[in-house]
């Protein structure tokens, strides 16, 4: 299993920024994209709210006639279209990609307008998108006004020394008037007051991007919760994906077993049968040669039996079934080329399937340690946290392991994900490496 140990990745800032994030934020493209999103919120919300309320009111009012039901169905189809526009806008400006909800499914073999209208009215995703069209307006009004006030005032006060001359030249006033009557008041016109105003504006400019990000975070939550697939649909999709991973893994394991049998024990047993046939022919003519051939065949039998034991251990080791995870992992550590310290702290055994996955996870990780890490010492820790089984394999090698490069770790992460597990890799270049796996207990 090839693992990307010793890659060229490094922990330094890949963009090479020298300014702190707080000083960069007002000038970053993300801030202006999110500000544009908030500015567009209000006109789109007005159109969506008007459409939704008008059409729903009209459809409900016409329910006493035959026009109400189709009008409501068409209204829901329209808000699904508005939802698609909003998801696209979030994808472009917020870099927030939300999957479309599942299409409306028409039950029965015969489609037709009546079946489509019934399916549309019963579809929960459509009503959630209708709710989004209604709720967006009050939030858009608040976020639009807040964004405009903060942005305009912040940059206006920051640049006040540049346009202060407008007041005495064109408005016959010394500067911005904070308070006072018609012929008296307090104006911002002295150099100190100009500098103080500029500093206050700079403070607003620095705070503004984080306020904008906080408001767009609310938009992200609304889009994910109301315009994306439901939790049930997402869970079904995830389970279908996990099932495909399990099927592919089982097929790969079956091919591996078939290959090992064909190339190993089967080929050796075929050669053994031929040797015994030759020995049988020589038994009467040359008993000494026949005895020698039988002796060689006996050695081949022992080798074939050992290969079959190794193959059986690769399917499910007997020590795991008989004695549990602790002794089985100790046996794995004994075969590793690096000294491994094993600590298993579980008071009972998990489900056999989870126990097997834990065993083979540690087996593959220890193979990585032997082949790629150049480590001097390693450790395996197993413990239980509530209803989760935790595994951690650590070493003091050169590091650089990365599960995102399509290596064997990526495949291992997919296998764990298929059973609601998780793989976390922490492996900076130069080491040390710590890989943590989390599995459901299912005892």
C-alpha positions as CSV (number, residue, x, y, z in Angstrom):
1,X,0.0,0.0,0.0
2,X,1.8,3.1,-1.2
3,X,1.6,6.1,1.1
4,X,2.8,9.6,0.3
5,X,5.5,9.7,3.0
6,X,8.1,12.4,2.4
7,X,6.1,14.5,0.1
8,X,7.1,18.1,-0.7
9,X,4.3,19.7,1.2
10,X,5.1,22.1,4.0
11,X,3.3,23.8,6.8
12,X,4.2,27.4,5.8
13,X,1.5,29.8,4.4
14,X,1.1,28.7,0.8
15,X,0.1,32.2,-0.2
16,X,3.1,33.9,1.4
17,X,1.0,36.6,3.1
18,X,3.0,39.0,5.3
19,X,0.0,41.1,6.6
20,X,-2.2,39.6,9.3
21,X,-5.6,38.4,8.3
22,X,-7.3,41.3,10.0
23,X,-5.5,43.9,7.9
24,X,-5.9,41.9,4.7
25,X,-9.6,41.3,5.1
26,X,-10.9,44.7,3.8
27,X,-9.0,44.3,0.5
28,X,-9.6,40.5,-0.1
29,X,-11.7,39.4,-3.0
30,X,-13.8,37.3,-0.6
31,X,-15.0,40.3,1.3
32,X,-16.1,42.1,-1.9
33,X,-17.8,39.0,-3.2
34,X,-19.7,38.5,0.0
35,X,-20.6,42.2,0.1
36,X,-22.0,41.9,-3.5
37,X,-24.0,38.9,-2.3
38,X,-25.6,41.0,0.5
39,X,-26.3,43.9,-1.9
40,X,-28.1,41.5,-4.3
41,X,-30.1,39.9,-1.4
42,X,-32.6,42.7,-1.2
43,X,-33.8,42.9,-4.8
44,X,-33.9,39.1,-5.2
45,X,-35.7,38.8,-1.8
46,X,-38.3,41.4,-2.9
47,X,-39.0,39.5,-6.1
48,X,-39.1,36.1,-4.4
49,X,-41.3,37.3,-1.5
50,X,-43.7,39.0,-3.8
51,X,-44.0,36.0,-6.1
52,X,-44.4,33.5,-3.3
53,X,-47.0,35.4,-1.2
54,X,-49.0,36.6,-4.2
55,X,-49.1,33.2,-5.9
56,X,-49.8,31.2,-2.6
57,X,-52.6,33.7,-1.7
58,X,-54.1,33.4,-5.2
59,X,-53.8,29.6,-5.2
60,X,-55.4,29.2,-1.7
61,X,-58.2,31.6,-2.7
62,X,-59.0,29.6,-5.8
63,X,-59.1,26.3,-4.0
64,X,-62.8,26.4,-4.2
65,X,-62.5,26.2,-8.0
66,X,-60.5,23.7,-10.1
67,X,-57.8,26.3,-10.7
68,X,-56.4,26.4,-7.1
69,X,-54.5,23.1,-7.1
70,X,-52.7,23.5,-10.4
71,X,-51.8,27.1,-9.5
72,X,-50.3,26.0,-6.2
73,X,-48.3,23.2,-8.0
74,X,-47.0,25.7,-10.5
75,X,-46.1,28.1,-7.7
76,X,-44.0,25.4,-6.0
77,X,-42.4,24.6,-9.3
78,X,-41.5,28.3,-9.6
79,X,-39.9,28.5,-6.2
80,X,-37.8,25.4,-7.1
81,X,-36.5,27.4,-10.0
82,X,-35.8,30.4,-7.7
83,X,-34.0,28.0,-5.4
84,X,-31.7,26.9,-8.3
85,X,-30.9,30.5,-9.0
86,X,-30.0,31.1,-5.3
87,X,-27.8,28.0,-5.2
88,X,-26.0,29.2,-8.3
89,X,-25.5,32.7,-6.7
90,X,-24.2,31.2,-3.5
91,X,-21.8,29.0,-5.5
92,X,-20.4,31.9,-7.4
93,X,-20.2,34.6,-4.8
94,X,-20.0,32.7,-1.5
95,X,-18.1,29.7,-2.9
96,X,-20.8,27.6,-1.1
97,X,-21.8,24.6,-3.1
98,X,-25.1,23.1,-2.1
99,X,-26.5,20.0,-3.9
100,X,-29.9,20.3,-5.5
101,X,-32.8,18.5,-3.7
102,X,-34.0,15.3,-5.1
103,X,-36.3,15.7,-8.2
104,X,-40.1,15.3,-7.6
105,X,-40.9,11.7,-8.0
106,X,-44.3,10.7,-9.6
107,X,-45.6,7.5,-8.1
108,X,-47.2,5.0,-10.4
109,X,-46.5,4.0,-14.0
110,X,-48.9,6.6,-15.5
111,X,-47.6,10.2,-15.3
112,X,-50.0,12.8,-16.3
113,X,-50.8,16.3,-14.9
114,X,-52.8,15.1,-11.9
115,X,-50.0,12.8,-10.7
116,X,-47.4,15.6,-11.2
117,X,-49.5,18.1,-9.2
118,X,-50.0,15.6,-6.4
119,X,-46.3,14.8,-6.3
120,X,-45.4,18.5,-6.3
121,X,-47.8,19.4,-3.4
122,X,-46.6,16.4,-1.3
123,X,-42.9,17.2,-1.9
124,X,-41.3,18.6,1.3
125,X,-38.3,20.1,-0.6
126,X,-40.6,22.4,-2.5
127,X,-42.3,23.7,0.6
128,X,-38.9,24.3,2.2
129,X,-37.9,26.4,-0.8
130,X,-41.2,28.3,-0.4
131,X,-40.3,29.0,3.2
132,X,-36.9,30.3,2.1
133,X,-38.6,32.7,-0.4
134,X,-40.7,34.1,2.5
135,X,-38.0,34.3,5.2
136,X,-35.3,35.8,2.9
137,X,-37.0,39.2,2.8
138,X,-36.7,40.3,6.5
139,X,-33.1,38.9,6.7
140,X,-32.1,40.5,3.4
141,X,-33.5,43.9,4.6
142,X,-31.5,43.7,7.8
143,X,-28.3,42.5,6.1
144,X,-28.5,44.9,3.2
145,X,-29.0,47.9,5.5
146,X,-26.2,46.8,7.9
147,X,-23.8,46.1,5.0
148,X,-24.5,49.5,3.3
149,X,-24.2,51.5,6.6
150,X,-21.0,49.8,7.7
151,X,-19.3,49.9,4.3
152,X,-20.3,53.5,3.3
153,X,-19.5,55.0,6.7
154,X,-16.3,53.0,7.2
155,X,-14.7,54.0,3.9
156,X,-16.2,57.5,4.0
157,X,-14.8,58.3,7.4
158,X,-11.4,56.6,6.6
159,X,-11.1,58.9,3.5
160,X,-12.6,62.0,5.2
161,X,-9.3,64.0,5.0
162,X,-9.4,63.6,1.2
163,X,-12.8,65.1,0.7
164,X,-13.1,67.4,3.7
165,X,-12.6,70.4,1.4
166,X,-16.1,69.9,0.0
167,X,-17.7,71.3,3.1
168,X,-16.1,74.8,3.2
169,X,-16.0,75.3,-0.5
170,X,-19.5,74.1,-1.6
171,X,-21.6,73.9,1.6
172,X,-20.3,76.9,3.5
173,X,-19.5,74.7,6.6
174,X,-16.1,73.9,8.1
175,X,-16.8,70.1,8.1
176,X,-19.1,67.3,9.3
177,X,-21.5,68.6,11.9
178,X,-21.9,66.3,14.9
179,X,-24.4,68.3,16.9
180,X,-25.6,71.9,17.5
181,X,-28.1,74.4,16.3
182,X,-28.4,76.3,13.1
183,X,-25.8,78.9,13.8
184,X,-23.6,76.9,16.2
185,X,-22.4,73.4,16.7
186,X,-19.4,71.0,16.8
187,X,-17.7,70.4,13.5
188,X,-14.9,68.0,12.5
189,X,-12.5,70.5,11.0
190,X,-9.2,70.6,12.9
191,X,-6.3,68.4,12.0
192,X,-6.7,66.4,15.2
193,X,-10.4,65.9,14.5
194,X,-9.6,64.8,10.9
195,X,-7.1,62.3,12.1
196,X,-9.5,61.0,14.8
197,X,-12.3,60.6,12.2
198,X,-9.9,58.8,9.9
199,X,-8.9,56.4,12.7
200,X,-12.5,55.7,13.6
201,X,-13.3,55.0,10.0
202,X,-10.3,52.6,9.8
203,X,-11.7,50.7,12.8
204,X,-15.0,50.3,11.1
205,X,-13.3,49.2,7.9
206,X,-11.3,46.6,9.7
207,X,-14.4,45.3,11.6
208,X,-16.7,45.4,8.6
209,X,-15.4,42.3,6.7
210,X,-15.9,40.1,9.8
211,X,-19.4,41.4,10.2
212,X,-20.1,40.7,6.6
213,X,-18.7,37.2,6.9
214,X,-21.0,36.6,9.9
215,X,-24.1,37.7,8.0
216,X,-23.2,35.6,5.0
217,X,-22.7,32.7,7.3
218,X,-26.4,33.0,8.2
219,X,-27.1,32.9,4.4
220,X,-25.1,29.8,4.1
221,X,-27.1,28.1,6.8
222,X,-30.4,29.1,5.2
223,X,-29.3,27.9,1.8
224,X,-28.0,24.6,3.2
225,X,-31.1,24.0,5.4
226,X,-33.9,25.1,3.1
227,X,-32.6,24.9,-0.5
228,X,-30.5,21.7,-0.3
229,X,-31.5,18.1,0.0
230,X,-33.2,17.0,3.2
231,X,-31.3,15.2,5.8
232,X,-33.1,11.9,5.0
233,X,-32.2,12.3,1.3
234,X,-28.6,13.1,2.1
235,X,-28.4,10.1,4.4
236,X,-29.9,7.8,1.6
237,X,-27.3,9.2,-0.8
238,X,-24.5,8.6,1.7
239,X,-25.6,5.1,2.4
240,X,-25.8,4.3,-1.4
241,X,-22.3,5.6,-1.8
242,X,-21.1,3.6,1.2
243,X,-22.7,0.5,-0.2
244,X,-20.9,0.9,-3.4
245,X,-17.6,1.3,-1.5
246,X,-18.3,-1.9,0.4
247,X,-19.2,-3.8,-2.7
248,X,-16.0,-2.6,-4.5
249,X,-13.9,-3.5,-1.4
250,X,-15.4,-7.0,-1.2
251,X,-14.8,-7.6,-4.9
252,X,-11.2,-6.4,-4.6
253,X,-10.7,-8.8,-1.6
254,X,-12.2,-11.6,-3.5
255,X,-9.9,-11.0,-6.5
256,X,-6.9,-10.9,-4.1
257,X,-7.9,-14.2,-2.6
258,X,-8.4,-15.8,-6.0
259,X,-5.0,-14.5,-7.2
260,X,-3.2,-15.7,-4.1
261,X,-4.8,-19.1,-4.4
262,X,-4.0,-19.4,-8.1
263,X,-0.5,-18.1,-7.9
264,X,0.5,-19.6,-4.6
265,X,-1.1,-22.7,-3.0
266,X,-2.9,-23.9,-6.2
267,X,0.2,-23.8,-8.3
268,X,2.2,-25.6,-5.6
269,X,-0.4,-28.3,-5.2
270,X,-0.5,-28.9,-8.9
271,X,3.3,-29.3,-8.9
272,X,3.0,-31.6,-5.9
273,X,0.5,-33.8,-7.7
274,X,2.9,-34.1,-10.7
275,X,5.8,-35.0,-8.4
276,X,3.8,-37.7,-6.7
277,X,2.7,-39.1,-10.0
278,X,6.4,-39.3,-11.1
279,X,7.3,-40.9,-7.7
280,X,4.5,-43.5,-8.2
281,X,6.0,-44.5,-11.6
282,X,9.5,-44.8,-10.2
283,X,8.4,-46.7,-7.0
284,X,9.1,-50.1,-8.5
285,X,11.9,-49.2,-10.9
286,X,14.0,-46.9,-8.6
287,X,12.8,-46.9,-5.0
288,X,15.5,-44.6,-3.8
289,X,14.7,-41.9,-6.3
290,X,11.0,-42.3,-5.5
291,X,11.6,-41.9,-1.8
292,X,13.6,-38.8,-2.5
293,X,10.8,-37.4,-4.6
294,X,8.3,-38.2,-1.9
295,X,10.4,-36.4,0.6
296,X,10.5,-33.3,-1.6
297,X,6.8,-33.6,-2.0
298,X,6.4,-33.7,1.8
299,X,8.3,-30.4,2.0
300,X,6.1,-28.9,-0.7
301,X,3.0,-29.9,1.3
302,X,4.4,-28.1,4.4
303,X,5.0,-24.9,2.3
304,X,1.5,-25.1,0.8
305,X,0.0,-25.5,4.2
306,X,1.9,-22.4,5.4
307,X,0.7,-20.4,2.4
308,X,-2.9,-21.5,3.1
309,X,-2.5,-20.5,6.8
310,X,-1.2,-17.0,5.7
311,X,-4.1,-16.7,3.3
312,X,-6.6,-17.6,6.0
313,X,-4.9,-15.1,8.4
314,X,-5.4,-12.4,5.7
315,X,-9.1,-13.2,5.5
316,X,-9.7,-13.3,9.2
317,X,-6.9,-14.3,11.7
318,X,-7.8,-17.1,14.1
319,X,-6.1,-15.3,17.0
320,X,-8.5,-12.4,16.5
321,X,-11.5,-14.7,16.7
322,X,-10.2,-16.7,19.7
323,X,-8.4,-14.1,21.9
324,X,-9.6,-10.6,20.7
325,X,-8.1,-7.4,19.5
326,X,-5.3,-7.0,22.1
327,X,-3.4,-10.3,21.4
328,X,-4.1,-10.0,17.6
329,X,-2.6,-6.5,17.5
330,X,0.4,-7.7,19.6
331,X,1.0,-10.4,17.0
332,X,0.9,-7.8,14.3
333,X,3.3,-5.6,16.1
334,X,5.7,-8.6,16.5
335,X,5.9,-9.0,12.7
336,X,6.6,-5.3,12.1
337,X,10.1,-4.4,11.2
338,X,10.0,-1.4,13.6
339,X,9.7,-1.9,17.4
340,X,6.0,-1.3,18.2
341,X,4.4,-0.6,21.6
342,X,0.8,-1.8,21.8
343,X,-1.7,-0.5,24.4
344,X,-5.3,-1.8,24.2
345,X,-7.7,-0.4,26.8
346,X,-11.2,-1.8,26.1
347,X,-13.3,-3.5,28.7
348,X,-15.2,-5.7,26.2
349,X,-15.1,-6.8,22.6
350,X,-16.9,-4.8,19.9
351,X,-18.9,-6.4,17.1
352,X,-16.9,-8.9,15.1
353,X,-17.2,-6.9,11.9
354,X,-15.9,-3.7,13.7
355,X,-13.1,-5.8,15.3
356,X,-12.0,-7.1,12.0
357,X,-12.0,-3.7,10.4
358,X,-9.9,-2.3,13.3
359,X,-7.5,-5.2,13.0
360,X,-6.9,-4.7,9.2
361,X,-6.7,-0.9,9.6
362,X,-3.9,-1.3,12.1
363,X,-2.3,-4.0,9.8
364,X,-2.2,-1.6,6.8
365,X,-0.9,1.3,8.9
366,X,1.9,-0.8,10.4
367,X,2.8,-1.9,6.9
368,X,3.1,1.7,6.0
369,X,5.4,2.3,9.0
370,X,7.6,-0.6,7.9
371,X,7.8,0.3,4.2
372,X,7.8,4.1,4.1
373,X,8.3,5.9,7.4
374,X,12.0,5.2,8.2
375,X,10.9,5.2,11.9
376,X,12.8,3.9,14.8
377,X,9.8,3.4,17.1
378,X,6.0,3.2,16.7
379,X,3.0,2.7,18.9
380,X,-0.5,1.4,18.6
381,X,-3.2,2.7,21.1
382,X,-6.8,1.4,21.2
383,X,-9.4,2.8,23.5
384,X,-13.2,3.3,23.7
385,X,-15.0,6.6,24.0
386,X,-18.7,6.1,24.6
387,X,-20.0,4.3,21.5
388,X,-16.9,4.8,19.4
389,X,-13.7,2.7,19.1
390,X,-10.6,4.8,18.7
391,X,-7.3,3.6,17.1
392,X,-4.1,5.6,16.9
393,X,-0.9,4.5,15.1
394,X,2.1,6.8,15.7
395,X,5.7,6.7,14.6
396,X,8.8,8.9,14.8
397,X,9.6,8.7,11.1
398,X,10.0,11.2,8.4
399,X,6.3,12.1,8.1
400,X,4.7,13.5,5.0
401,X,1.8,11.0,4.9
402,X,-1.2,12.5,3.1
403,X,-4.6,10.9,2.5
404,X,-5.7,13.5,-0.1
405,X,-3.2,12.4,-2.8
406,X,-5.0,9.3,-3.9
407,X,-2.6,7.0,-1.9
408,X,-3.4,3.9,0.1
409,X,-4.6,6.1,3.0
410,X,-7.3,7.4,0.8
411,X,-8.6,3.9,0.1
412,X,-8.4,3.2,3.8
413,X,-10.4,6.3,4.6
414,X,-13.1,5.2,2.1
415,X,-13.4,1.8,3.8
416,X,-13.8,3.4,7.2
417,X,-16.3,5.9,5.9
418,X,-18.4,3.0,4.6
419,X,-19.1,2.0,8.2
420,X,-19.5,5.5,9.5
421,X,-15.9,5.6,10.5
422,X,-13.3,8.4,10.2
423,X,-9.6,8.6,9.4
424,X,-7.5,11.6,10.6
425,X,-3.9,12.0,9.4
426,X,-1.4,14.3,11.1
427,X,1.9,13.9,9.5
428,X,4.1,17.1,9.0
429,X,7.2,16.7,6.9
430,X,10.0,15.6,9.2
431,X,7.5,13.8,11.5
432,X,6.2,12.6,13.7
433,X,3.2,10.9,12.2
434,X,0.0,10.2,14.1
435,X,-3.0,8.5,12.3
436,X,-6.2,8.2,14.2
437,X,-9.1,6.0,13.1
438,X,-12.6,6.2,14.6
439,X,-15.1,3.4,14.3
440,X,-18.6,2.8,15.7
441,X,-18.6,0.3,18.6
442,X,-21.7,-1.8,17.7
443,X,-21.0,-4.2,20.5
